[in-house]
Amino acid sequence: MFIHFYCLCPLSLAIKLNFNNYIESRLLEKKILAAFTIIAFERPFDDYETFCALQNFNGTNLGETYTTRSTCTEFVHHISDAIKEEIAVKLMVDGGTEFGVLEEVLVYARYLDWELGKRINEYLAIQEPKSGHGCDILDAISTCVSQATAMQDSEWKEKFIAFGSDGCIVMTGSRNGIWGFLQKDPSMKNCKGFWCGAHKVELAVVKSLEHYNEFIELRETLQSLYNI
């Protein structure tokens, strides 16, 4: 299960750039999102002008100002400054058992070290949930995060925008899964959920090879080594 923290509101950034008119701020928000899309997908800055022209053609009406390559470069600098001021942490969480009996939740943190210019992975905590139910696992995760970051439960959840996991019901269940409880939480704002792509590929590979005896024997051997 992967939990992503990322806080960047284009509208607040637009207003921060001294645009007092709300309508102009909304238009600027769309342009900042366009610039963010350019860097997120590692496209050349020249594509920004084409991107804005396409949106105008489709009826978005971005206007004629702040649609040049140089503006995109300026927006990127502001986006970078805004990200540095905000929390940008990804939590990697998985469940396991201790001695094959006790359920445990292991939490790792991934964050960007601005001085080193690279991602850092650090062990955060291990917590025993009251049970294997979604609400108790979420409580265990909340305890780990709150103790490690000194933030209140509602505080870190306000920074929470993405939730990724495998496809098991305790993670993705809309009623009693972790994702379901997160959606119902009043502290959550714009959190999106997704099924881990790597896990989907794993399931597809296992399904396609399950009728080969060699694969079955290999899998059983690896599982027996893991359980030693």
N, C-alpha and C positions, 0 to 999 in steps of 0.2 A: 504494500500500500504506500502510495506517495502523496504527501500533503505539501502543497506549495503555498508560501506566503509571498505576496507581491502587492505592493500598494502604489499605484500610479493613476491618479484621476486626471484625464486630459482637460476636463472643464475647470478644475481647480487650478491647473497649471496655466490655462488660458487666462483666467481671471487674475492670476498672480502676475502675468505679464502686462499689467496695468491697462487692461481693456475693460473700461467701466460699463460699456454698453453690453447688455446681456445677449442681445441678438448677435452682435459681433463676436462675443465670447463663444457662443455656440458654433458659429462658423469657424472660428479659430480652433475650436476643439476638434472638428472634423479634419482640419488640415494637420493638426498635431498627430491625430490617429493615423493619417496617411503617411506622415514622416516616420512614425513608429513602425508601421507595417513595412516600410522600405528597409529599415535597419534590422527588423526582426527576421525578414526573409533574405537578408544579405544581398539586397538588390542595389545596383548603382544609383547614386543620387539623381542622375539624369531621369530615372524612371518616375521620380516624384511629379515632374511636370506632366508626364503622360497620364499618370494616375489621377491627378487633379482634373485634367481635361476630360478624362473618361467619366468621372463623377459628374462633372458639369453636363456632359452629353446625356447622361442617364437621368438628369433632372434634379440632382442634389443642390445645384446652384451654390457653389463655393465662392463665387465672385471672381474678380480678376486680380486681386491683390494677394500677396503671400503664397504664390503658386510657382515660384521659381526655384531653381536648384540651390541658389545661395540661401533662400529662406529655409529650405529643408535642412541645410547644414546648421543654420542657427537654431532651428527647432531641436535638432539632435543634441546640441550642446545643453539646451534647457532641460531636455528629457534626462540626459545624463546627470545633471545637477540635482534634478528632482529625485531620481532613483537613489543617489548617494545619501539624500536626506531621509529616505524611507527605509523601513525594514524590508529586506529581500532575503528570505530564508526558505529553504525547502526542507521539509521533514520527511524522512524515509522510515516507514514503520512496517513491521512485519510481526506476525504471531509465531510462537514456537512453544515447545514444551521443555520443562526442566526435568530430567530423569524420566522423561516419557509420561509424566503424570501432571505436573503443575503447568498451567497455561501462563505464558509470559508474553508481554508486549515489549519489543525492542525498538528504541527510537534513536535514529541518527539524524544529525542536522547537516545540511549542505548550504553553504553561503559563499558569497563572493568577497574575497579579500581584495580591497581596492589597492592596497600597497603592493601586494604580490601580483595582482592582475590575474588571479586564477581562482577556481572553485576549490573550497576546502570542505572535506568531509570529517565530521567529528562525532564520536559516540556521545549521545545526550543522556539517555537513561534507560533503565529496564524497570518495568512495572508489572506487578501481578494483578490482573483484573479480577473482580469478584466472581465473574463467570465468563463464558465464551459468547454471551449475547452482545449484540451491537451496542446497546446503551452502556454496558459495563466496560467494554473495550474503549469506547469513546471517552468515558470518564477516566480511564487509565491514561489515555493519550493526553487529555487535558491536564491531569495531574503532573505528568512529565514536563509538558511545555511550561506550565505556570511556575513550577519549581525551578526550572532551568533558566527561564527568562525574567522571572520576577514580575510578570504581567498577569493581571487578572484574567479570568476565563473569557469574559466578554471582550476584553481589550485585544487579545491576540486573535480572537475569532473575527473581529472587525477588519483585520489585515488579511484575512483568509479568502483567496479567490479561486483556488483550484484544488480539486480532490481527485486523485487517481488511485486505482486499486485493481486487484484481480477481480474476476467475475463472481466470486462466491457471494452467497446471499447475505452473509453477515456484514459484508462491506457495501454492496450495491443495493440492498433491499430498500424499497421506497417507503416502507412502513416501519420495519423493525431493524433495518440495517443502519450502519454508520451514516451513509449518505442520506437516508431518510430523516434521521435525527438532525443532521446538519441543516437540511432544508427547512426544518420546522423551527430551528433556533432563531429567536428574534435578533440575536447579535450578528447573524450572517447577513451580508448585503448582496454581493454579486458573485457568489461562489458557483463554479461550474464543475460538474463531475464527468469523469471519463474512465473507460476501461483501458488498462495498461496495454499498449500495442504489442510489447514484447511478450506478454503473457498470452495474448491472442495467437501470436505466431507459434508459441510453444504448444498450445492446445491443437493447432492445425497440424503441426509436424507430428505430434504424438498420434493424432487421429489417422493421419495418412499412412503411418508405419505400423500401426497396431496389429495388422494381420501378418507381419513378418516375424517368424519365430526367432530369428537372430536378434531383432530389436527387443522382443519381449525378454529374452534371456539377458541381454545387456542391461536392460532397465532393472530387472530383478536383482542382478549382481550389484549394480550401483546403489540400489536402495538398501540391500543387505549390508554393504560396506558403510553406508551412512548411518545405519542403525546400530552398528557395533559399539 
